[in-house]
């Protein structure tokens, strides 16, 4: 039998992620569209795939770690 374990995390102890350009700590979710070639697509047809990223709400920069 599997038991649910609750983990309590205090976000005051978590590290803030900052914009690499302006050090802002607030981000907005944005969508980048990737085109997947029919040659590598699992369906054999070209696919347009949405990928959610976060951009700085101040300067619109996207940190490198969000692009990986």
OpenMM code with the backbone's topology and positions (N, CA, C; nanometers):
from openmm import Vec3, app, unit

residues = "UNK UNK UNK UNK UNK UNK UNK UNK UNK UNK UNK UNK UNK UNK UNK UNK UNK UNK UNK UNK UNK UNK UNK UNK UNK UNK UNK UNK UNK UNK UNK UNK UNK UNK UNK UNK UNK UNK UNK UNK UNK UNK UNK UNK UNK UNK UNK UNK UNK UNK UNK UNK UNK UNK UNK UNK UNK UNK UNK UNK UNK UNK UNK UNK UNK UNK UNK UNK".split()
positions = [
    Vec3(0.0824, -0.1176, 0.0000),
    Vec3(0.0000, 0.0000, 0.0000),
    Vec3(0.0878, 0.1254, 0.0000),
    Vec3(0.0479, 0.2209, -0.0814),
    Vec3(0.1250, 0.3436, -0.0913),
    Vec3(0.0613, 0.4510, -0.0033),
    Vec3(0.1430, 0.5149, 0.0761),
    Vec3(0.0932, 0.6209, 0.1625),
    Vec3(0.1351, 0.7563, 0.1073),
    Vec3(0.0445, 0.8515, 0.1142),
    Vec3(0.0777, 0.9877, 0.0713),
    Vec3(0.1572, 1.0561, 0.1809),
    Vec3(0.2716, 1.1093, 0.1408),
    Vec3(0.3531, 1.1831, 0.2357),
    Vec3(0.3414, 1.3315, 0.2055),
    Vec3(0.3188, 1.4076, 0.3070),
    Vec3(0.3119, 1.5519, 0.2904),
    Vec3(0.4466, 1.6124, 0.3261),
    Vec3(0.4939, 1.6963, 0.2373),
    Vec3(0.6202, 1.7659, 0.2626),
    Vec3(0.5875, 1.9136, 0.2794),
    Vec3(0.6298, 1.9682, 0.3902),
    Vec3(0.6077, 2.1109, 0.4156),
    Vec3(0.7308, 2.1890, 0.3737),
    Vec3(0.7095, 2.2807, 0.2819),
    Vec3(0.8191, 2.3642, 0.2327),
    Vec3(0.7905, 2.5085, 0.2712),
    Vec3(0.8871, 2.5713, 0.3322),
    Vec3(0.8747, 2.7125, 0.3672),
    Vec3(0.9419, 2.7923, 0.2553),
    Vec3(0.8620, 2.8614, 0.1744),
    Vec3(0.9166, 2.9333, 0.0592),
    Vec3(1.0034, 3.0527, 0.0987),
    Vec3(1.0032, 3.0901, 0.2247),
    Vec3(1.0952, 3.1944, 0.2694),
    Vec3(1.2394, 3.1467, 0.2585),
    Vec3(1.2590, 3.0142, 0.2629),
    Vec3(1.3931, 2.9570, 0.2549),
    Vec3(1.4357, 2.9276, 0.1112),
    Vec3(1.3448, 2.9425, 0.0162),
    Vec3(1.3754, 2.9129, -0.1241),
    Vec3(1.4467, 3.0326, -0.1889),
    Vec3(1.5329, 3.0016, -0.2846),
    Vec3(1.6082, 3.1050, -0.3548),
    Vec3(1.5220, 3.1691, -0.4637),
    Vec3(1.5241, 3.3015, -0.4718),
    Vec3(1.4544, 3.3727, -0.5793),
    Vec3(1.5326, 3.3592, -0.7089),
    Vec3(1.4621, 3.3360, -0.8187),
    Vec3(1.5243, 3.3390, -0.9505),
    Vec3(1.5120, 3.4817, -1.0010),
    Vec3(1.6232, 3.5355, -1.0496),
    Vec3(1.6251, 3.6746, -1.0963),
    Vec3(1.6507, 3.6800, -1.2456),
    Vec3(1.6000, 3.7844, -1.3078),
    Vec3(1.6273, 3.8086, -1.4490),
    Vec3(1.7774, 3.8292, -1.4672),
    Vec3(1.8345, 3.7633, -1.5678),
    Vec3(1.9779, 3.7760, -1.5951),
    Vec3(2.0150, 3.9154, -1.6434),
    Vec3(1.9196, 3.9887, -1.6940),
    Vec3(1.9468, 4.1224, -1.7486),
    Vec3(1.9260, 4.2339, -1.6467),
    Vec3(1.8134, 4.2297, -1.5724),
    Vec3(1.7812, 4.3450, -1.4863),
    Vec3(1.7601, 4.3086, -1.3387),
    Vec3(1.7749, 4.1813, -1.3032),
    Vec3(1.7624, 4.1326, -1.1652),
    Vec3(1.6197, 4.1390, -1.1092),
    Vec3(1.5221, 4.1613, -1.1929),
    Vec3(1.3817, 4.1580, -1.1512),
    Vec3(1.3466, 4.0154, -1.1071),
    Vec3(1.2556, 4.0009, -1.0112),
    Vec3(1.2180, 3.8671, -0.9633),
    Vec3(1.0782, 3.8255, -1.0086),
    Vec3(1.0142, 3.9049, -1.0929),
    Vec3(0.8793, 3.8726, -1.1391),
    Vec3(0.8828, 3.8334, -1.2867),
    Vec3(0.8095, 3.7263, -1.3190),
    Vec3(0.8085, 3.6719, -1.4535),
    Vec3(0.6652, 3.6508, -1.5011),
    Vec3(0.6488, 3.6541, -1.6323),
    Vec3(0.5194, 3.6334, -1.6958),
    Vec3(0.5294, 3.5093, -1.7837),
    Vec3(0.4300, 3.4186, -1.7764),
    Vec3(0.4342, 3.3024, -1.8657),
    Vec3(0.4056, 3.3434, -2.0100),
    Vec3(0.4844, 3.2892, -2.1012),
    Vec3(0.4667, 3.3133, -2.2449),
    Vec3(0.4778, 3.1792, -2.3169),
    Vec3(0.4300, 3.1738, -2.4386),
    Vec3(0.4341, 3.0515, -2.5175),
    Vec3(0.5254, 3.0713, -2.6385),
    Vec3(0.6167, 2.9765, -2.6584),
    Vec3(0.7002, 2.9724, -2.7776),
    Vec3(0.6496, 2.8537, -2.8599),
    Vec3(0.6395, 2.8709, -2.9905),
    Vec3(0.5917, 2.7638, -3.0771),
    Vec3(0.7113, 2.6999, -3.1472),
    Vec3(0.7244, 2.5681, -3.1354),
    Vec3(0.8299, 2.4921, -3.2016),
    Vec3(0.7688, 2.4136, -3.3166),
    Vec3(0.8366, 2.4131, -3.4299),
    Vec3(0.7915, 2.3340, -3.5436),
    Vec3(0.8759, 2.2076, -3.5486),
    Vec3(0.8099, 2.0930, -3.5429),
    Vec3(0.8781, 1.9647, -3.5447),
    Vec3(0.8639, 1.9045, -3.6843),
    Vec3(0.9755, 1.8739, -3.7448),
    Vec3(0.9788, 1.8203, -3.8801),
    Vec3(0.9038, 1.6876, -3.8885),
    Vec3(0.8430, 1.6628, -4.0017),
    Vec3(0.7739, 1.5356, -4.0255),
    Vec3(0.8720, 1.4185, -4.0161),
    Vec3(0.9994, 1.4428, -4.0443),
    Vec3(1.1003, 1.3362, -4.0395),
    Vec3(1.1235, 1.2823, -3.8982),
    Vec3(1.1057, 1.3675, -3.7966),
    Vec3(1.1283, 1.3232, -3.6585),
    Vec3(0.9999, 1.3189, -3.5770),
    Vec3(0.8900, 1.3581, -3.6348),
    Vec3(0.7610, 1.3584, -3.5665),
    Vec3(0.7106, 1.2153, -3.5464),
    Vec3(0.6518, 1.1860, -3.4317),
    Vec3(0.5989, 1.0504, -3.4089),
    Vec3(0.4811, 1.0159, -3.5009),
    Vec3(0.4148, 1.1174, -3.5548),
    Vec3(0.2999, 1.0926, -3.6432),
    Vec3(0.3402, 1.0893, -3.7900),
    Vec3(0.4641, 1.1299, -3.8202),
    Vec3(0.5078, 1.1362, -3.9588),
    Vec3(0.4610, 1.2624, -4.0291),
    Vec3(0.3993, 1.3532, -3.9538),
    Vec3(0.3542, 1.4806, -4.0091),
    Vec3(0.4163, 1.5944, -3.9292),
    Vec3(0.4303, 1.7083, -3.9946),
    Vec3(0.4839, 1.8261, -3.9274),
    Vec3(0.3921, 1.8641, -3.8107),
    Vec3(0.4537, 1.9002, -3.6987),
    Vec3(0.3779, 1.9354, -3.5778),
    Vec3(0.4190, 2.0746, -3.5310),
    Vec3(0.3216, 2.1535, -3.4879),
    Vec3(0.3471, 2.2804, -3.4216),
    Vec3(0.3229, 2.2558, -3.2729),
    Vec3(0.4273, 2.2672, -3.1907),
    Vec3(0.4181, 2.2335, -3.0492),
    Vec3(0.4400, 2.3572, -2.9626),
    Vec3(0.3437, 2.3881, -2.8732),
    Vec3(0.3626, 2.5015, -2.7820),
    Vec3(0.4538, 2.4630, -2.6654),
    Vec3(0.5422, 2.5557, -2.6287),
    Vec3(0.6326, 2.5363, -2.5152),
    Vec3(0.6172, 2.6581, -2.4244),
    Vec3(0.5826, 2.6339, -2.2975),
    Vec3(0.5668, 2.7461, -2.2053),
    Vec3(0.7023, 2.7873, -2.1481),
    Vec3(0.7279, 2.9174, -2.1506),
    Vec3(0.8492, 2.9770, -2.0950),
    Vec3(0.8084, 3.0914, -2.0025),
    Vec3(0.9061, 3.1501, -1.9376),
    Vec3(0.8800, 3.2662, -1.8531),
    Vec3(0.9708, 3.3799, -1.8967),
    Vec3(0.9111, 3.4980, -1.9180),
    Vec3(0.9905, 3.6155, -1.9535),
    Vec3(0.9796, 3.7163, -1.8406),
    Vec3(1.0835, 3.7948, -1.8247),
    Vec3(1.0872, 3.8986, -1.7217),
    Vec3(0.9721, 3.9954, -1.7438),
    Vec3(0.9007, 4.0260, -1.6375),
    Vec3(0.7872, 4.1176, -1.6499),
    Vec3(0.8317, 4.2630, -1.6645),
    Vec3(0.9604, 4.2895, -1.6410),
    Vec3(1.0111, 4.4245, -1.6529),
    Vec3(1.0743, 4.4514, -1.7900),
    Vec3(1.1667, 4.3639, -1.8318),
    Vec3(1.2419, 4.3899, -1.9556),
    Vec3(1.2139, 4.2880, -2.0666),
    Vec3(1.1313, 4.1884, -2.0400),
    Vec3(1.0914, 4.0836, -2.1363),
    Vec3(1.2020, 3.9838, -2.1710),
    Vec3(1.3127, 3.9879, -2.1001),
    Vec3(1.4214, 3.8917, -2.1230),
    Vec3(1.3773, 3.7519, -2.0796),
    Vec3(1.4249, 3.6481, -2.1503),
    Vec3(1.4023, 3.5091, -2.1114),
    Vec3(1.5371, 3.4518, -2.0660),
    Vec3(1.5446, 3.4112, -1.9402),
    Vec3(1.6682, 3.3532, -1.8856),
    Vec3(1.7059, 3.2258, -1.9601),
    Vec3(1.8360, 3.2008, -1.9717),
    Vec3(1.8851, 3.0806, -2.0397),
    Vec3(1.8297, 2.9529, -1.9780),
    Vec3(1.8151, 2.9503, -1.8454),
    Vec3(1.7674, 2.8287, -1.7793),
    Vec3(1.6236, 2.7946, -1.8209),
    Vec3(1.5464, 2.8922, -1.8662),
    Vec3(1.4098, 2.8658, -1.9093),
    Vec3(1.4065, 2.8118, -2.0524),
    Vec3(1.5158, 2.8265, -2.1255),
    Vec3(1.5212, 2.7791, -2.2643),
    Vec3(1.5742, 2.6363, -2.2749),
    Vec3(1.6255, 2.5819, -2.1674),
    Vec3(1.6831, 2.4466, -2.1712),
    Vec3(1.5748, 2.3414, -2.1694),
] * unit.nanometer
topology = app.Topology()
chain = topology.addChain("A")
for resn in residues:
    res = topology.addResidue(resn, chain)
    for name in ("N", "CA", "C"):
        topology.addAtom(name, app.Element.getBySymbol(name[0]), res)
